[in-house]
Amino acid sequence: METRINIHEKGQDALKTLYGIGGYLKKSAVELALLELVYFRVSQINSCAYCLDMHYKDARHKGETEQRLY
């Protein structure tokens, strides 16, 4: 398995930017349900089981259907 980059050590500026984008998107006209689907898909692409679980639960809590999550 390939070693992952320690984002807290190497990517502080990138992390701040990503949090800023996330804050902007939450205030935008994008539906929160759609935004959760985007976060869910990004977690799939990144193969992050923790994030997948978190975004799955968040999406279901916000009313997303099982069908769309599949």
PyMOL commands that set and color helices and strands:
alter all, ss='L'
color gray80, all
select helices_A, chain A and resi 7-10+12-27+32-45+49-61+66-69
alter helices_A, ss='H'
color red, helices_A
deselect
rebuild
show_as cartoon
